[in-house]
Amino acid sequence: MGFDNTVTVVGNVTRDPELRFAQSGMAIAQFGVAWNRRRQDQEDEVSFFDVTCFRQLAENVAESVRKGARVVIYGTLQQRSWETDSGDRRSKVEILADDVAPSLKWATAAITRNERPGGGDYRGGHRGDGGSRGSSGSRPAGLEALESRHTGGTPQTRAASSNVDEEPF
């Protein structure tokens, strides 16, 4: 029995994205976002989320998003739990982003299309190999499970079932 945990969050970026690369070469960007909600008693409630982006989205986010920017994030929720060195249990809910966009409610933005990996642009045609998609090799602990939950399978099944002709707009 499956369920859909898709969320859309509009909020302010609390820290610049940190871009890193997995041993496979896959780009991963992480940043924070705060979402404010005003209660009936006029008090603000603030929720903070960590956001994780993968592949080309990660690179685009790292290049485009800065602390203080208002963004729209579309993705899924994931709860992670761990134990600290002192034995305390901790957990957090993070957003695994499928898309990140500037909020245009109080700002304007200029859109620049990037070239597709393997040549060409996003207006059509087939995508080349693209480098790290489907790569194998040693991976940081938990990264493959995180990727699998975010993208719906192992790197091999994702590469076989991905829709490479989809335009971003």
Residue pairs with C-beta under 8 A, 6 or more apart in sequence:
5 76
5 77
6 74
6 75
6 76
7 73
7 74
7 75
7 76
7 77
7 95
8 72
8 73
8 74
9 33
9 35
9 49
9 72
9 73
9 95
10 35
10 70
10 71
10 72
10 73
10 103
11 33
11 34
11 35
11 36
11 49
11 70
11 71
11 73
12 33
12 34
12 36
12 68
12 69
12 70
12 71
13 31
13 32
13 33
13 65
13 66
13 67
13 68
13 69
13 70
13 71
14 31
14 32
14 33
14 34
14 48
14 67
15 31
15 32
15 67
16 31
16 65
16 66
16 67
17 29
17 30
17 31
17 53
17 58
17 61
17 62
17 65
18 29
18 30
18 31
18 62
19 27
19 28
19 29
19 58
19 59
19 62
20 27
20 28
20 29
21 27
21 28
22 28
22 132
22 139
22 140
22 143
23 137
23 138
23 139
23 140
24 132
24 135
24 136
24 137
24 139
24 155
25 131
25 132
25 135
26 54
26 55
26 132
26 133
26 135
26 147
27 54
27 55
27 56
27 58
27 59
27 62
28 52
28 53
28 54
28 58
29 52
29 53
29 57
29 58
29 59
29 61
29 62
30 50
30 51
30 52
30 53
31 50
31 51
31 61
31 65
32 48
32 49
32 50
32 51
33 48
33 49
33 51
33 71
33 73
33 95
34 46
34 47
34 48
34 49
35 46
35 47
35 48
35 49
36 44
36 45
36 46
37 44
37 45
37 46
37 47
38 44
38 45
39 45
49 93
49 94
49 95
50 92
50 94
50 95
51 73
51 75
51 94
51 95
51 97
51 100
52 94
52 95
52 96
52 97
52 146
52 150
53 61
53 97
53 100
54 96
54 147
54 150
54 151
55 132
55 133
56 114
56 117
57 97
57 98
57 99
57 100
60 100
60 114
61 97
61 100
64 102
65 71
65 100
69 102
70 102
70 103
70 105
70 106
70 107
71 100
71 101
71 102
71 103
72 100
72 101
72 102
72 103
73 95
73 97
73 99
73 100
74 97
74 98
74 99
74 100
74 101
75 95
75 96
75 97
75 98
75 99
76 95
76 96
76 98
76 149
76 150
77 93
77 94
77 95
77 96
78 93
78 94
78 95
78 96
78 146
78 149
78 150
79 91
79 92
79 93
79 94
80 91
80 92
80 94
81 89
81 90
81 91
82 89
82 90
82 91
83 89
83 90
84 90
96 146
96 149
96 150
102 109
113 121
113 122
114 121
114 122
115 121
116 122
116 127
116 128
116 130
117 127
117 128
117 129
117 130
117 131
118 127
118 128
118 129
118 130
119 128
120 127
120 128
122 167
122 168
123 167
124 165
124 167
126 164
126 165
127 164
127 165
133 155
133 158
133 159
133 162
134 155
134 156
134 158
134 159
135 155
136 155
136 156
144 154
144 155
147 155
148 154
151 158
152 158
152 161
153 161
